[in-house]
Structure formats: structure tokens, C-alpha cells
Amino acid sequence: SWHMAFAGDYPISHYEVLNNGIRIGEVKHKPQTQKKKPFVYVVEDRDLSALEVTTVDEAGNRASAKFV
């Protein structure tokens, strides 16, 4: 799970979930109205140390963060 990213010049479109650099899923962005309701993507049988979430905006710009 993670909390909403902050937009830059363009609105956020979606989040990509990667494992070892390979895209394994996508979560559409919608405004997070409560901190107790983060974005969630269920991962089964993966190396959790290799997970990464990439925020993608409407212009295609990307910003990634690794889970630690």
C-alpha cells in the first residue's frame, strides 16, 4: 500500500507496480480523501524487496519509489 503522490505540472494518471523492473500491475489514480485508505495492490509470490511503484502523470512523466 502507498499514499497518494503529489502532481507536478500535469494531473496524475495512474501508478505502475513493478517487480525487478517488470510491470506486474497498474492502479488508476483517484484523489485520496482519507489517510487510512491508501492505494493497495496485492502481490503474491514475489520478491518484496524488488517491488517498486511508479507514478505516471497525464503527460507520461514518471517518478519511481522502491519499497523498503
PQR file with spaces between the fields and no chain letter, atoms N, CA, C, O and H, PARSE charges and radii, in Angstrom:
ATOM       1  N    SER     1       0.841   -1.175    0.000 -0.4000 1.5000
ATOM       2  CA   SER     1       0.000    0.000    0.000 -0.0000 2.0000
ATOM       3  C    SER     1       0.885    1.235    0.000  0.5500 1.7000
ATOM       4  O    SER     1       2.034    1.186    0.438 -0.5500 1.4000
ATOM       5  N    TRP     2       0.350    2.332   -0.489 -0.4000 1.5000
ATOM       6  CA   TRP     2       1.078    3.601   -0.503 -0.0000 2.0000
ATOM       7  C    TRP     2       0.060    4.737   -0.495  0.5500 1.7000
ATOM       8  O    TRP     2      -1.126    4.530   -0.749 -0.5500 1.4000
ATOM       9  H    TRP     2      -0.584    2.372   -0.845  0.4000 1.0000
ATOM      10  N    HIS     3       0.548    5.937   -0.198 -0.4000 1.5000
ATOM      11  CA   HIS     3      -0.315    7.113   -0.179 -0.0000 2.0000
ATOM      12  C    HIS     3      -0.174    7.883   -1.482  0.5500 1.7000
ATOM      13  O    HIS     3       0.794    7.708   -2.222 -0.5500 1.4000
ATOM      14  H    HIS     3       1.511    6.105    0.009  0.4000 1.0000
ATOM      15  N    MET     4      -1.136    8.724   -1.745 -0.4000 1.5000
ATOM      16  CA   MET     4      -1.218    9.499   -2.970 -0.0000 2.0000
ATOM      17  C    MET     4       0.046   10.317   -3.230  0.5500 1.7000
ATOM      18  O    MET     4       0.620   10.908   -2.315 -0.5500 1.4000
ATOM      19  H    MET     4      -1.922    8.866   -1.143  0.4000 1.0000
ATOM      20  N    ALA     5       0.462   10.340   -4.475 -0.4000 1.5000
ATOM      21  CA   ALA     5       1.575   11.196   -4.886 -0.0000 2.0000
ATOM      22  C    ALA     5       1.032   12.601   -5.144  0.5500 1.7000
ATOM      23  O    ALA     5      -0.168   12.785   -5.348 -0.5500 1.4000
ATOM      24  H    ALA     5      -0.003    9.860   -5.219  0.4000 1.0000
ATOM      25  N    PHE     6       1.912   13.569   -5.132 -0.4000 1.5000
ATOM      26  CA   PHE     6       1.515   14.941   -5.441 -0.0000 2.0000
ATOM      27  C    PHE     6       1.848   15.244   -6.891  0.5500 1.7000
ATOM      28  O    PHE     6       2.942   14.932   -7.362 -0.5500 1.4000
ATOM      29  H    PHE     6       2.886   13.419   -4.966  0.4000 1.0000
ATOM      30  N    ALA     7       0.914   15.848   -7.591 -0.4000 1.5000
ATOM      31  CA   ALA     7       1.086   16.159   -9.003 -0.0000 2.0000
ATOM      32  C    ALA     7       2.032   17.338   -9.187  0.5500 1.7000
ATOM      33  O    ALA     7       2.150   18.208   -8.323 -0.5500 1.4000
ATOM      34  H    ALA     7       0.026   16.102   -7.209  0.4000 1.0000
ATOM      35  N    GLY     8       2.695   17.343  -10.325 -0.4000 1.5000
ATOM      36  CA   GLY     8       3.542   18.464  -10.714 -0.0000 2.0000
ATOM      37  C    GLY     8       2.760   19.343  -11.684  0.5500 1.7000
ATOM      38  O    GLY     8       1.721   19.899  -11.327 -0.5500 1.4000
ATOM      39  H    GLY     8       2.599   16.636  -11.026  0.4000 1.0000
ATOM      40  N    ASP     9       3.257   19.464  -12.898 -0.4000 1.5000
ATOM      41  CA   ASP     9       2.604   20.304  -13.901 -0.0000 2.0000
ATOM      42  C    ASP     9       1.359   19.664  -14.507  0.5500 1.7000
ATOM      43  O    ASP     9       0.497   20.371  -15.030 -0.5500 1.4000
ATOM      44  H    ASP     9       4.101   19.012  -13.188  0.4000 1.0000
ATOM      45  N    TYR    10       1.250   18.330  -14.443 -0.4000 1.5000
ATOM      46  CA   TYR    10       0.127   17.608  -15.034 -0.0000 2.0000
ATOM      47  C    TYR    10      -0.531   16.713  -13.993  0.5500 1.7000
ATOM      48  O    TYR    10       0.134   16.267  -13.058 -0.5500 1.4000
ATOM      49  H    TYR    10       1.949   17.755  -14.018  0.4000 1.0000
ATOM      50  N    PRO    11      -1.832   16.442  -14.137 -0.5600 1.5000
ATOM      51  CA   PRO    11      -2.512   15.555  -13.187  0.2800 2.0000
ATOM      52  C    PRO    11      -1.959   14.131  -13.258  0.5500 1.7000
ATOM      53  O    PRO    11      -1.487   13.688  -14.305 -0.5500 1.4000
ATOM      54  N    ILE    12      -2.024   13.431  -12.143 -0.4000 1.5000
ATOM      55  CA   ILE    12      -1.575   12.045  -12.095 -0.0000 2.0000
ATOM      56  C    ILE    12      -2.602   11.171  -12.799  0.5500 1.7000
ATOM      57  O    ILE    12      -3.807   11.336  -12.610 -0.5500 1.4000
ATOM      58  H    ILE    12      -2.407   13.791  -11.293  0.4000 1.0000
ATOM      59  N    SER    13      -2.119   10.248  -13.606 -0.4000 1.5000
ATOM      60  CA   SER    13      -2.972    9.328  -14.350 -0.0000 2.0000
ATOM      61  C    SER    13      -3.144    7.997  -13.612  0.5500 1.7000
ATOM      62  O    SER    13      -4.261    7.548  -13.355 -0.5500 1.4000
ATOM      63  H    SER    13      -1.141   10.114  -13.760  0.4000 1.0000
ATOM      64  N    HIS    14      -1.992    7.374  -13.274 -0.4000 1.5000
ATOM      65  CA   HIS    14      -2.035    6.050  -12.660 -0.0000 2.0000
ATOM      66  C    HIS    14      -0.701    5.713  -12.004  0.5500 1.7000
ATOM      67  O    HIS    14       0.274    6.456  -12.109 -0.5500 1.4000
ATOM      68  H    HIS    14      -1.084    7.739  -13.482  0.4000 1.0000
ATOM      69  N    TYR    15      -0.691    4.582  -11.332 -0.4000 1.5000
ATOM      70  CA   TYR    15       0.518    4.058  -10.699 -0.0000 2.0000
ATOM      71  C    TYR    15       0.829    2.707  -11.337  0.5500 1.7000
ATOM      72  O    TYR    15      -0.072    1.898  -11.555 -0.5500 1.4000
ATOM      73  H    TYR    15      -1.484    3.978  -11.247  0.4000 1.0000
ATOM      74  N    GLU    16       2.094    2.467  -11.635 -0.4000 1.5000
ATOM      75  CA   GLU    16       2.514    1.165  -12.139 -0.0000 2.0000
ATOM      76  C    GLU    16       3.261    0.439  -11.033  0.5500 1.7000
ATOM      77  O    GLU    16       4.106    1.027  -10.357 -0.5500 1.4000
ATOM      78  H    GLU    16       2.827    3.125  -11.458  0.4000 1.0000
ATOM      79  N    VAL    17       2.951   -0.827  -10.849 -0.4000 1.5000
ATOM      80  CA   VAL    17       3.636   -1.656   -9.867 -0.0000 2.0000
ATOM      81  C    VAL    17       4.625   -2.525  -10.622  0.5500 1.7000
ATOM      82  O    VAL    17       4.254   -3.248  -11.547 -0.5500 1.4000
ATOM      83  H    VAL    17       2.264   -1.304  -11.397  0.4000 1.0000
ATOM      84  N    LEU    18       5.905   -2.450  -10.217 -0.4000 1.5000
ATOM      85  CA   LEU    18       6.955   -3.213  -10.892 -0.0000 2.0000
ATOM      86  C    LEU    18       7.633   -4.170   -9.922  0.5500 1.7000
ATOM      87  O    LEU    18       7.738   -3.899   -8.726 -0.5500 1.4000
ATOM      88  H    LEU    18       6.207   -1.863   -9.465  0.4000 1.0000
ATOM      89  N    ASN    19       8.089   -5.292  -10.460 -0.4000 1.5000
ATOM      90  CA   ASN    19       8.859   -6.262   -9.698 -0.0000 2.0000
ATOM      91  C    ASN    19      10.097   -6.578  -10.522  0.5500 1.7000
ATOM      92  O    ASN    19       9.993   -7.091  -11.636 -0.5500 1.4000
ATOM      93  H    ASN    19       8.004   -5.512  -11.432  0.4000 1.0000
ATOM      94  N    ASN    20      11.273   -6.270   -9.974 -0.4000 1.5000
ATOM      95  CA   ASN    20      12.533   -6.435  -10.713 -0.0000 2.0000
ATOM      96  C    ASN    20      12.492   -5.699  -12.049  0.5500 1.7000
ATOM      97  O    ASN    20      13.019   -6.192  -13.046 -0.5500 1.4000
ATOM      98  H    ASN    20      11.358   -5.853   -9.069  0.4000 1.0000
ATOM      99  N    GLY    21      11.867   -4.520  -12.073 -0.4000 1.5000
ATOM     100  CA   GLY    21      11.810   -3.699  -13.277 -0.0000 2.0000
ATOM     101  C    GLY    21      10.753   -4.115  -14.283  0.5500 1.7000
ATOM     102  O    GLY    21      10.626   -3.478  -15.329 -0.5500 1.4000
ATOM     103  H    GLY    21      11.439   -4.120  -11.263  0.4000 1.0000
ATOM     104  N    ILE    22       9.986   -5.168  -14.001 -0.4000 1.5000
ATOM     105  CA   ILE    22       8.952   -5.645  -14.909 -0.0000 2.0000
ATOM     106  C    ILE    22       7.589   -5.234  -14.365  0.5500 1.7000
ATOM     107  O    ILE    22       7.267   -5.475  -13.201 -0.5500 1.4000
ATOM     108  H    ILE    22      10.089   -5.686  -13.151  0.4000 1.0000
ATOM     109  N    ARG    23       6.805   -4.616  -15.221 -0.4000 1.5000
ATOM     110  CA   ARG    23       5.476   -4.150  -14.803 -0.0000 2.0000
ATOM     111  C    ARG    23       4.570   -5.346  -14.536  0.5500 1.7000
ATOM     112  O    ARG    23       4.362   -6.191  -15.407 -0.5500 1.4000
ATOM     113  H    ARG    23       7.066   -4.420  -16.166  0.4000 1.0000
ATOM     114  N    ILE    24       4.031   -5.405  -13.314 -0.4000 1.5000
ATOM     115  CA   ILE    24       3.145   -6.510  -12.952 -0.0000 2.0000
ATOM     116  C    ILE    24       1.720   -6.034  -12.680  0.5500 1.7000
ATOM     117  O    ILE    24       0.824   -6.855  -12.479 -0.5500 1.4000
ATOM     118  H    ILE    24       4.200   -4.718  -12.606  0.4000 1.0000
ATOM     119  N    GLY    25       1.499   -4.721  -12.671 -0.4000 1.5000
ATOM     120  CA   GLY    25       0.154   -4.224  -12.436 -0.0000 2.0000
ATOM     121  C    GLY    25       0.049   -2.729  -12.547  0.5500 1.7000
ATOM     122  O    GLY    25       1.047   -2.020  -12.674 -0.5500 1.4000
ATOM     123  H    GLY    25       2.227   -4.055  -12.834  0.4000 1.0000
ATOM     124  N    GLU    26      -1.196   -2.256  -12.497 -0.4000 1.5000
ATOM     125  CA   GLU    26      -1.476   -0.830  -12.609 -0.0000 2.0000
ATOM     126  C    GLU    26      -2.667   -0.495  -11.714  0.5500 1.7000
ATOM     127  O    GLU    26      -3.610   -1.278  -11.598 -0.5500 1.4000
ATOM     128  H    GLU    26      -2.007   -2.832  -12.394  0.4000 1.0000
ATOM     129  N    VAL    27      -2.610    0.665  -11.093 -0.4000 1.5000
ATOM     130  CA   VAL    27      -3.706    1.159  -10.260 -0.0000 2.0000
ATOM     131  C    VAL    27      -4.035    2.569  -10.738  0.5500 1.7000
ATOM     132  O    VAL    27      -3.168    3.443  -10.747 -0.5500 1.4000
ATOM     133  H    VAL    27      -1.844    1.301  -11.188  0.4000 1.0000
ATOM     134  N    LYS    28      -5.280    2.790  -11.133 -0.4000 1.5000
ATOM     135  CA   LYS    28      -5.703    4.121  -11.572 -0.0000 2.0000
ATOM     136  C    LYS    28      -5.657    5.087  -10.399  0.5500 1.7000
ATOM     137  O    LYS    28      -5.983    4.720   -9.270 -0.5500 1.4000
ATOM     138  H    LYS    28      -5.984    2.081  -11.126  0.4000 1.0000
ATOM     139  N    HIS    29      -5.252    6.318  -10.667 -0.4000 1.5000
ATOM     140  CA   HIS    29      -5.210    7.338   -9.624 -0.0000 2.0000
ATOM     141  C    HIS    29      -6.599    7.913   -9.400  0.5500 1.7000
ATOM     142  O    HIS    29      -7.333    8.179  -10.352 -0.5500 1.4000
ATOM     143  H    HIS    29      -4.987    6.616  -11.584  0.4000 1.0000
ATOM     144  N    LYS    30      -6.948    8.099   -8.154 -0.4000 1.5000
ATOM     145  CA   LYS    30      -8.122    8.873   -7.765 -0.0000 2.0000
ATOM     146  C    LYS    30      -7.736    9.582   -6.481  0.5500 1.7000
ATOM     147  O    LYS    30      -6.966    9.036   -5.691 -0.5500 1.4000
ATOM     148  H    LYS    30      -6.352    7.883   -7.381  0.4000 1.0000
ATOM     149  N    PRO    31      -8.245   10.773   -6.251 -0.5600 1.5000
ATOM     150  CA   PRO    31      -7.835   11.513   -5.063  0.2800 2.0000
ATOM     151  C    PRO    31      -8.046   10.702   -3.780  0.5500 1.7000
ATOM     152  O    PRO    31      -9.098   10.095   -3.577 -0.5500 1.4000
ATOM     153  N    GLN    32      -7.044   10.709   -2.941 -0.4000 1.5000
ATOM     154  CA   GLN    32      -7.106   10.009   -1.665 -0.0000 2.0000
ATOM     155  C    GLN    32      -7.682   10.972   -0.644  0.5500 1.7000
ATOM     156  O    GLN    32      -7.056   11.976   -0.305 -0.5500 1.4000
ATOM     157  H    GLN    32      -6.191   11.202   -3.106  0.4000 1.0000
ATOM     158  N    THR    33      -8.869   10.669   -0.155 -0.4000 1.5000
ATOM     159  CA   THR    33      -9.548   11.583    0.751 -0.0000 2.0000
ATOM     160  C    THR    33      -9.300   11.271    2.221  0.5500 1.7000
ATOM     161  O    THR    33      -9.565   12.110    3.082 -0.5500 1.4000
ATOM     162  H    THR    33      -9.378    9.853   -0.430  0.4000 1.0000
ATOM     163  N    GLN    34      -8.795   10.078    2.520 -0.4000 1.5000
ATOM     164  CA   GLN    34      -8.512    9.705    3.899 -0.0000 2.0000
ATOM     165  C    GLN    34      -7.182    8.979    3.972  0.5500 1.7000
ATOM     166  O    GLN    34      -6.902    8.102    3.154 -0.5500 1.4000
ATOM     167  H    GLN    34      -8.580    9.396    1.821  0.4000 1.0000
ATOM     168  N    LYS    35      -6.366    9.339    4.941 -0.4000 1.5000
ATOM     169  CA   LYS    35      -5.059    8.713    5.099 -0.0000 2.0000
ATOM     170  C    LYS    35      -5.180    7.222    5.428  0.5500 1.7000
ATOM     171  O    LYS    35      -4.282    6.441    5.115 -0.5500 1.4000
ATOM     172  H    LYS    35      -6.593   10.052    5.605  0.4000 1.0000
ATOM     173  N    LYS    36      -6.282    6.835    6.054 -0.4000 1.5000
ATOM     174  CA   LYS    36      -6.467    5.437    6.424 -0.0000 2.0000
ATOM     175  C    LYS    36      -6.924    4.571    5.240  0.5500 1.7000
ATOM     176  O    LYS    36      -7.149    3.372    5.403 -0.5500 1.4000
ATOM     177  H    LYS    36      -7.011    7.470    6.308  0.4000 1.0000
ATOM     178  N    LYS    37      -7.061    5.172    4.053 -0.4000 1.5000
ATOM     179  CA   LYS    37      -7.446    4.426    2.856 -0.0000 2.0000
ATOM     180  C    LYS    37      -6.396    4.625    1.757  0.5500 1.7000
ATOM     181  O    LYS    37      -6.654    5.329    0.781 -0.5500 1.4000
ATOM     182  H    LYS    37      -6.878    6.146    3.921  0.4000 1.0000
ATOM     183  N    PRO    38      -5.208    4.009    1.908 -0.5600 1.5000
ATOM     184  CA   PRO    38      -4.153    4.161    0.901  0.2800 2.0000
ATOM     185  C    PRO    38      -4.474    3.356   -0.363  0.5500 1.7000
ATOM     186  O    PRO    38      -5.433    2.584   -0.392 -0.5500 1.4000
ATOM     187  N    PHE    39      -3.669    3.546   -1.390 -0.4000 1.5000
ATOM     188  CA   PHE    39      -3.781    2.729   -2.593 -0.0000 2.0000
ATOM     189  C    PHE    39      -3.247    1.348   -2.257  0.5500 1.7000
ATOM     190  O    PHE    39      -2.285    1.217   -1.500 -0.5500 1.4000
ATOM     191  H    PHE    39      -2.890    4.173   -1.366  0.4000 1.0000
ATOM     192  N    VAL    40      -3.865    0.320   -2.817 -0.4000 1.5000
ATOM     193  CA   VAL    40      -3.473   -1.054   -2.499 -0.0000 2.0000
ATOM     194  C    VAL    40      -3.356   -1.862   -3.782  0.5500 1.7000
ATOM     195  O    VAL    40      -4.196   -1.756   -4.676 -0.5500 1.4000
ATOM     196  H    VAL    40      -4.646    0.426   -3.432  0.4000 1.0000
ATOM     197  N    TYR    41      -2.314   -2.664   -3.860 -0.4000 1.5000
ATOM     198  CA   TYR    41      -2.157   -3.637   -4.936 -0.0000 2.0000
ATOM     199  C    TYR    41      -1.649   -4.915   -4.279  0.5500 1.7000
ATOM     200  O    TYR    41      -0.613   -4.898   -3.615 -0.5500 1.4000
ATOM     201  H    TYR    41      -1.632   -2.750   -3.134  0.4000 1.0000
ATOM     202  N    VAL    42      -2.355   -6.006   -4.455 -0.4000 1.5000
ATOM     203  CA   VAL    42      -1.990   -7.268   -3.818 -0.0000 2.0000
ATOM     204  C    VAL    42      -0.977   -7.996   -4.689  0.5500 1.7000
ATOM     205  O    VAL    42      -1.203   -8.225   -5.878 -0.5500 1.4000
ATOM     206  H    VAL    42      -3.197   -6.020   -4.995  0.4000 1.0000
ATOM     207  N    VAL    43       0.153   -8.356   -4.067 -0.4000 1.5000
ATOM     208  CA   VAL    43       1.228   -9.064   -4.756 -0.0000 2.0000
ATOM     209  C    VAL    43       1.391  -10.424   -4.105  0.5500 1.7000
ATOM     210  O    VAL    43       1.548  -10.533   -2.889 -0.5500 1.4000
ATOM     211  H    VAL    43       0.336   -8.170   -3.102  0.4000 1.0000
ATOM     212  N    GLU    44       1.351  -11.449   -4.925 -0.4000 1.5000
ATOM     213  CA   GLU    44       1.527  -12.804   -4.412 -0.0000 2.0000
ATOM     214  C    GLU    44       2.787  -13.416   -5.010  0.5500 1.7000
ATOM     215  O    GLU    44       3.094  -13.221   -6.186 -0.5500 1.4000
ATOM     216  H    GLU    44       1.224  -11.360   -5.913  0.4000 1.0000
ATOM     217  N    ASP    45       3.496  -14.149   -4.190 -0.4000 1.5000
ATOM     218  CA   ASP    45       4.671  -14.911   -4.642 -0.0000 2.0000
ATOM     219  C    ASP    45       5.691  -14.056   -5.390  0.5500 1.7000
ATOM     220  O    ASP    45       6.135  -14.431   -6.476 -0.5500 1.4000
ATOM     221  H    ASP    45       3.246  -14.308   -3.235  0.4000 1.0000
ATOM     222  N    ARG    46       6.061  -12.929   -4.827 -0.4000 1.5000
ATOM     223  CA   ARG    46       7.057  -12.043   -5.445 -0.0000 2.0000
ATOM     224  C    ARG    46       8.130  -11.715   -4.419  0.5500 1.7000
ATOM     225  O    ARG    46       7.912  -11.835   -3.213 -0.5500 1.4000
ATOM     226  H    ARG    46       5.701  -12.624   -3.945  0.4000 1.0000
ATOM     227  N    ASP    47       9.278  -11.304   -4.906 -0.4000 1.5000
ATOM     228  CA   ASP    47      10.352  -10.827   -4.049 -0.0000 2.0000
ATOM     229  C    ASP    47       9.993   -9.406   -3.629  0.5500 1.7000
ATOM     230  O    ASP    47      10.158   -8.464   -4.404 -0.5500 1.4000
ATOM     231  H    ASP    47       9.455  -11.207   -5.886  0.4000 1.0000
ATOM     232  N    LEU    48       9.503   -9.254   -2.406 -0.4000 1.5000
ATOM     233  CA   LEU    48       9.026   -7.946   -1.955 -0.0000 2.0000
ATOM     234  C    LEU    48      10.120   -6.894   -1.931  0.5500 1.7000
ATOM     235  O    LEU    48       9.827   -5.703   -2.029 -0.5500 1.4000
ATOM     236  H    LEU    48       9.369  -10.019   -1.776  0.4000 1.0000
ATOM     237  N    SER    49      11.373   -7.306   -1.803 -0.4000 1.5000
ATOM     238  CA   SER    49      12.468   -6.331   -1.789 -0.0000 2.0000
ATOM     239  C    SER    49      12.697   -5.728   -3.172  0.5500 1.7000
ATOM     240  O    SER    49      13.395   -4.722   -3.298 -0.5500 1.4000
ATOM     241  H    SER    49      11.612   -8.273   -1.723  0.4000 1.0000
ATOM     242  N    ALA    50      12.116   -6.330   -4.209 -0.4000 1.5000
ATOM     243  CA   ALA    50      12.305   -5.841   -5.573 -0.0000 2.0000
ATOM     244  C    ALA    50      11.098   -5.069   -6.087  0.5500 1.7000
ATOM     245  O    ALA    50      11.030   -4.749   -7.274 -0.5500 1.4000
ATOM     246  H    ALA    50      11.549   -7.147   -4.107  0.4000 1.0000
ATOM     247  N    LEU    51      10.139   -4.764   -5.206 -0.4000 1.5000
ATOM     248  CA   LEU    51       8.943   -4.031   -5.625 -0.0000 2.0000
ATOM     249  C    LEU    51       9.205   -2.535   -5.745  0.5500 1.7000
ATOM     250  O    LEU    51       9.995   -1.960   -4.996 -0.5500 1.4000
ATOM     251  H    LEU    51      10.194   -5.023   -4.242  0.4000 1.0000
ATOM     252  N    GLU    52       8.524   -1.925   -6.706 -0.4000 1.5000
ATOM     253  CA   GLU    52       8.667   -0.505   -6.973 -0.0000 2.0000
ATOM     254  C    GLU    52       7.318    0.020   -7.464  0.5500 1.7000
ATOM     255  O    GLU    52       6.604   -0.683   -8.179 -0.5500 1.4000
ATOM     256  H    GLU    52       7.883   -2.392   -7.314  0.4000 1.0000
ATOM     257  N    VAL    53       6.966    1.242   -7.087 -0.4000 1.5000
ATOM     258  CA   VAL    53       5.753    1.882   -7.596 -0.0000 2.0000
ATOM     259  C    VAL    53       6.176    3.124   -8.373  0.5500 1.7000
ATOM     260  O    VAL    53       6.956    3.941   -7.884 -0.5500 1.4000
ATOM     261  H    VAL    53       7.546    1.813   -6.506  0.4000 1.0000
ATOM     262  N    THR    54       5.653    3.252   -9.585 -0.4000 1.5000
ATOM     263  CA   THR    54       5.955    4.399  -10.428 -0.0000 2.0000
ATOM     264  C    THR    54       4.687    5.213  -10.621  0.5500 1.7000
ATOM     265  O    THR    54       3.655    4.687  -11.039 -0.5500 1.4000
ATOM     266  H    THR    54       5.020    2.588   -9.982  0.4000 1.0000
ATOM     267  N    THR    55       4.773    6.491  -10.314 -0.4000 1.5000
ATOM     268  CA   THR    55       3.660    7.413  -10.547 -0.0000 2.0000
ATOM     269  C    THR    55       3.795    7.936  -11.968  0.5500 1.7000
ATOM     270  O    THR    55       4.873    8.369  -12.374 -0.5500 1.4000
ATOM     271  H    THR    55       5.611    6.918   -9.974  0.4000 1.0000
ATOM     272  N    VAL    56       2.697    7.898  -12.729 -0.4000 1.5000
ATOM     273  CA   VAL    56       2.707    8.364  -14.116 -0.0000 2.0000
ATOM     274  C    VAL    56       1.665    9.466  -14.247  0.5500 1.7000
ATOM     275  O    VAL    56       0.509    9.288  -13.862 -0.5500 1.4000
ATOM     276  H    VAL    56       1.820    7.546  -12.400  0.4000 1.0000
ATOM     277  N    ASP    57       2.084   10.617  -14.797 -0.4000 1.5000
ATOM     278  CA   ASP    57       1.125   11.700  -14.970 -0.0000 2.0000
ATOM     279  C    ASP    57       0.545   11.690  -16.377  0.5500 1.7000
ATOM     280  O    ASP    57       0.939   10.872  -17.209 -0.5500 1.4000
ATOM     281  H    ASP    57       3.023   10.762  -15.109  0.4000 1.0000
ATOM     282  N    GLU    58      -0.394   12.603  -16.645 -0.4000 1.5000
ATOM     283  CA   GLU    58      -1.093   12.653  -17.938 -0.0000 2.0000
ATOM     284  C    GLU    58      -0.152   12.904  -19.118  0.5500 1.7000
ATOM     285  O    GLU    58      -0.488   12.557  -20.250 -0.5500 1.4000
ATOM     286  H    GLU    58      -0.713   13.267  -15.970  0.4000 1.0000
ATOM     287  N    ALA    59       1.015   13.498  -18.877 -0.4000 1.5000
ATOM     288  CA   ALA    59       1.988   13.763  -19.941 -0.0000 2.0000
ATOM     289  C    ALA    59       2.963   12.606  -20.131  0.5500 1.7000
ATOM     290  O    ALA    59       3.812   12.648  -21.021 -0.5500 1.4000
ATOM     291  H    ALA    59       1.288   13.780  -17.957  0.4000 1.0000
ATOM     292  N    GLY    60       2.843   11.556  -19.283 -0.4000 1.5000
ATOM     293  CA   GLY    60       3.748   10.419  -19.405 -0.0000 2.0000
ATOM     294  C    GLY    60       4.992   10.524  -18.548  0.5500 1.7000
ATOM     295  O    GLY    60       5.839    9.631  -18.579 -0.5500 1.4000
ATOM     296  H    GLY    60       2.154   11.522  -18.560  0.4000 1.0000
ATOM     297  N    ASN    61       5.121   11.602  -17.778 -0.4000 1.5000
ATOM     298  CA   ASN    61       6.271   11.729  -16.868 -0.0000 2.0000
ATOM     299  C    ASN    61       6.167   10.676  -15.776  0.5500 1.7000
ATOM     300  O    ASN    61       5.065   10.333  -15.347 -0.5500 1.4000
ATOM     301  H    ASN    61       4.433   12.327  -17.753  0.4000 1.0000
ATOM     302  N    ARG    62       7.314   10.157  -15.320 -0.4000 1.5000
ATOM     303  CA   ARG    62       7.340    9.089  -14.339 -0.0000 2.0000
ATOM     304  C    ARG    62       8.236    9.447  -13.164  0.5500 1.7000
ATOM     305  O    ARG    62       9.262   10.110  -13.314 -0.5500 1.4000
ATOM     306  H    ARG    62       8.209   10.436  -15.668  0.4000 1.0000
ATOM     307  N    ALA    63       7.810    8.979  -11.975 -0.4000 1.5000
ATOM     308  CA   ALA    63       8.620    9.096  -10.773 -0.0000 2.0000
ATOM     309  C    ALA    63       8.453    7.788  -10.000  0.5500 1.7000
ATOM     310  O    ALA    63       7.331    7.369   -9.715 -0.5500 1.4000
ATOM     311  H    ALA    63       6.976    8.440  -11.853  0.4000 1.0000
ATOM     312  N    SER    64       9.568    7.148   -9.667 -0.4000 1.5000
ATOM     313  CA   SER    64       9.516    5.825   -9.027 -0.0000 2.0000
ATOM     314  C    SER    64       9.977    5.868   -7.591  0.5500 1.7000
ATOM     315  O    SER    64      10.756    6.732   -7.188 -0.5500 1.4000
ATOM     316  H    SER    64      10.479    7.488   -9.899  0.4000 1.0000
ATOM     317  N    ALA    65       9.469    4.900   -6.818 -0.4000 1.5000
ATOM     318  CA   ALA    65       9.887    4.727   -5.430 -0.0000 2.0000
ATOM     319  C    ALA    65       9.928    3.229   -5.141  0.5500 1.7000
ATOM     320  O    ALA    65       9.015    2.486   -5.498 -0.5500 1.4000
ATOM     321  H    ALA    65       8.836    4.198   -7.145  0.4000 1.0000
ATOM     322  N    LYS    66      11.008    2.805   -4.486 -0.4000 1.5000
ATOM     323  CA   LYS    66      11.135    1.396   -4.116 -0.0000 2.0000
ATOM     324  C    LYS    66      10.585    1.195   -2.716  0.5500 1.7000
ATOM     325  O    LYS    66      10.669    2.081   -1.866 -0.5500 1.4000
ATOM     326  H    LYS    66      11.750    3.409   -4.195  0.4000 1.0000
ATOM     327  N    PHE    67      10.023    0.019   -2.490 -0.4000 1.5000
ATOM     328  CA   PHE    67       9.568   -0.343   -1.146 -0.0000 2.0000
ATOM     329  C    PHE    67      10.761   -0.809   -0.350  0.5500 1.7000
ATOM     330  O    PHE    67      11.617   -1.528   -0.866 -0.5500 1.4000
ATOM     331  H    PHE    67       9.955   -0.701   -3.180  0.4000 1.0000
ATOM     332  N    VAL    68      10.824   -0.411    0.887 -0.4000 1.5000
ATOM     333  CA   VAL    68      11.925   -0.849    1.765 -0.0000 2.0000
ATOM     334  C    VAL    68      11.377   -1.424    3.032  0.5500 1.7000
ATOM     335  O    VAL    68      12.142   -1.848    3.899 -0.5500 1.4000
ATOM     336  H    VAL    68      10.128    0.173    1.306  0.4000 1.0000
